[in-house]
Amino acid sequence: MKRREFLGASLALAMPSLGVAQSFPNKPIRYIVPVAAGGGNDMIARVVTERWGRMLGQTFVVENQSGGGGVIATQNVMRAAPDGYTLMQGYVATHGTTPATRKVSYDPIKDFTPIGMIGATPNVLVINNAVPAKSMKEFIDYVRKNPGKLSYGTAGQGSLTHMTMELFKQETGLYILHIPYRGIAPAFNDLLGGQTQAMFPGLAAALQFINSGKVRALAVTGPVRSPALKDVPTMEELGFKGFDAMQWYGTVGPAGMPADIVKRLNETQIATLKLPEMREKLAVEAVEPMPMSPEQFAQYIRDENRRWTGLAKARNIRLEE
């Protein structure tokens, strides 16, 4: 009898979670975007969740929570109930560069459940046209012959544009002065005006200036050449092994989410990313879809965190709150 009672009790405990998984989702899902409305990050979230919601038969409510370099939104998601009804579009800043360069009140690995990768866009090394270099080799030679004379702009201290150039400097041993700006637009203004000579922006921000001939592209990050810049080699091709730093976007939830709900979310997200129109929609921000399983995405986040934490320590990049 005791054995029967034990089995009955176990089944009774298991049934509610089974019921939740089978009926999920039965109400709208909050999808928090850790930046202000209107930018590329926000656009990606809205394009993906609109179609993802159709797959799930439920609505996603996109909620922008900017501030603190993504820290405010990230903290709110970390504290939410792990029931699948609060998700966030994590990206390279929230789970890579920000925790690597400053003290934050969350653990990018332990405090979140990875759902899946959405996609990524490469960074591209661009130079002002006054710099007499047509290739990476010529650019490196020019910097070495002009020590202390070149500077590079970024979207701010600790941003991916900053960290990617610092990775490049670490790999080459070059000295190029860092000039941080409050955003990528003023950084580009000074690059175009010749006040700075180089930059490592995301491809989406750089493409219009490359296509119009206002700056020269020397190389892109990422494992393969970008479809938008087929003639520009990757850093890997040029001998920079493992130099695949990218601006990536994915979905995470609070730690402790039920595995069956994570599975349902991941499978429907992957199906969404494979829709014929998704590649074209994401290409507006030069993003290539990169569907992954939760396990693959978890490993990707760990690798990114390790990469940027190691670089921040090596280059002594530490920002005050």
N, C-alpha and C positions, 0 to 999 in steps of 0.2 A: 504493500500500500504506500509505503513511504516513497518508493521509487516512482510509482504512478503519480503521487502528489507532486513530487519534484519535477517530473517531466511536464505535468500539466501547468505548473507555475511557470516553468521556463518558456512553454509555448505562449502562455498568456502575456509574458513580458515581451516576447519577440513580435507578437502580432501587431501592436501599435506601430512599431517602426516599419514593418512590412507595409502596413496600410498607408503610412505617410509617403513611403517611397513610390508606391503604385499610384497614388493620387497626385504626386508632385508634378508641376506646381498647380495649386488650386486658388492662387491669388497672384496679383502683380508682384514682380521681382524688382527691388530697388537695385539700380546699377549706378554706383558712385564713380564719378570721373574726378580725379584729384587735381583738376585745372579749371580755369574759367571757361565759360561757354564760348564757342566761336573758333577755336584753334583746331589744329590737325588732330590732336588727341581726342577732342570732343567729337569731331566729325567721324572719326573711326568708330567710336563707341556707338553713335547713333545709327550709322550704316549697318553695323554688325547686329546690334540688338533689335533693330526693326525686323530683320529677316530671321534672326534667332528666335524671337518671340513667336513668329508664325510656326516655326518648327515645334516649339513647345506647346503651342495653343494657349499662350498666355502673354500678357503685356509686360515689357520691361519699362520701368520708369527711370529715365536717365536723370541723375541729380549731380550737378556740378558743385564740388566743394573745394575751392582753391584756398591757398594759404600755406605758408611754411614749407614751400617746395614739395607739396604733396603730403606733408606730415599730418596735417589736421584730418584729412580724409582717411588716411591710412590708420590713424588711431581710432577713428569712429568705426571703421569696418572691423578692426581687431576686436573691439568690444561688443560687436553685434552678436545676436544669437546665431549659432552655426547651423541654421536650418535650411540654408539655400535661398532664402528670400532677401538676403543682403549680400551683394557681390560688388567687386571693384575692378576697374581697369587698372591693374598694376602695370608699371612700365619701368624703364631702365633707371629713372630717378628714384622712384619709391622703393625699389627693391635692389638697387645697385649702387649708384653714385652717391645718393643722399646719405644712407647709413654708413657708407664708406668714408665720408668726409666730415661728418658731424655727429654729435651725440643725439640719438633719437630714443624715444620711449617705447620702441617696438623692436622686435627681432624679425627681420624680413624672412627668415626661414621658419622659425618655430611658431610664430603667431598667425600663420596663414595656411589655408588649404589651396594648393594650386589646382585650378580647373583646366586650363589649357592656354596655349599660345595662340594669339591672333595672327601676328605678323611682325615684320621688321623692315626698316629702311636703313640703307647704309649711310655712313658719313663719307664726305668727299673732301680730299685735300685740294683747296683752291688757292691760287695766288693772284696778286695784282698783275695786270698786263705789263707794268713797268719792270717787273722782275725778269731778267733775261734768261729764263729757263723754260725749255719745252718738254722736259722729262723729269722724272724723280731724281735720276742721277745728276742731272744738271742743276736741279734745285739744291740738292745736298751739297754739291761742290761749291755753289754760289754762297750758301750760308757759311760754309767753312772758310771761304776766302774773305768774308766780310763779318768777322766776329763782332757781336754786340750791335750790329747795325739794323737788324731785322726785328720786327715785332709781329705778334699775332693777336687777333681779337677773338673774344668768346662771348657767349650769352650770359656769362657771369661765373664767379668763383664756384668750382665744384660741379658745373654743368657738364654735360657729355661733350660739348665742344671743347671745353677746357681739358677734361680728362683724356680725350682722344689725342689731343696734341701733346699732352705730357707723356702719354704712352709712346708717341712717335719720337719725342725728344729722348726718352729713356732708351729706345731701341737704337737711335743713331748717334747719341752723344752730342747732339747739336745744342747750341744755346740760341733761343729766340725768346725775346721778352714778351711776357704775358700782359695784355691789356684787357681787363674785364669790362664788359658793358652791362647795362640793364636790359637784356634781351638781344635777340639775334638781329633785329632790324637796324639799330644804331651801329652794331658791330659791322654789318655789311656796308653801311654808309661810309664808314671810315676805310674799309678795305677798298671800296670803289674809288674813294678819294685819294688813296695812296698814303693815308696816315698810318695804316698797318699794311703788311705785305702778304700775310698768309692767314688761312683759317681752315678749320676742320668741321664745317657745319653739317647738319643733316641734308640729305639730297633734296628733299622737298623744298627747303628754303633756298637752296643754291641753284636749282635747275634753271630758273628763269634767267639768272645772270650768266650761267654757263652757255645756255642756248643763244643768248643775245651777244655773246663774245665779250662781255664786260669783265669776266674773270676767266682764268685758265684752270681746267681740272687736270690734276696729275695722277690721282689714284682714288679708288673707293675701298672702303672696308667691306667686310662680308666674305662669305665663302666663294661666291661666283660674281661675275660681272653683272652690273645692273642692266636690265633691258632698256632703261632710259639713257644709258651712256655705254653703248656696246663697244666703243673704241677706247674706253678708259680702263686700264688694267686694275686688277685688285692689288691690295698691299701684299697678299700672299704670293701672287705672280711675281712681284718685284723682290721677293726674298724675305719678306717680313712674316715669318711663320707664326700662325696663330693670331695674327692681327685682324680679328673679325668683329671688332667692337661695332655694335649697331644700336640704333634707336628702336627698341622693341616694345611691343604692347601685348598684354595677356590678361586673363581673368583669374582673380583669386577671391577667396572667401575667408571668413574667420577660421581659425584652427578648430579641428574637431568635427568637421562636417561629415555626415554619414556617407560611406563609400558608395552606396547605391545611388544617392542623389548626385554625387560628384560624377559618377559614371554617366548618368542620364544627361547632365549638363554638358559633359565633355563630348559625348557622342553627337548631341544635337548641334553643338558649336562647330565640330568638325564638318558635319553635313552642311551647315550654313556656309562655311568657308569654301566648300567645294562647289557651291552654286556658280553657274557660268558667269553671272554678272558681278560676282564679288571681286574678282581680280581687277576688273575695270574700275569698279567703285573705289577700291583701295589704292589704285594706281594714282589717283588724284593727289595723294600724299606720298607717292613713290613707295608705298608699302607693298611688299610681297607677302601673300598669305603663307603662314608657316604652322599648319595644324600639328599639334603634338598631343600625346597622351598625358594624363596628370603626372605620371612618373617621369616622363621625358621633360616636361615643363619644370617640375621640381628640381631636376638635375641642372637644367639650364639656369634657373635662378641661383642655385648654389654656386655654379661656375662663375656667373656674373658677379655675385657678391665677393667671391674669392679674388677675382681679377682686380676689381676696383679697390677693394680694401688693401690688397698688396701694393697696388700702385700708389695709393694715397700715403701709405707708410713710407714707401721708397722715395717719394717726391716731397715728403713732409707737407702734404696738403691737409690741413685741418681747419675747419671753419668754426667760428664762434656762433652760438645761437643768437 
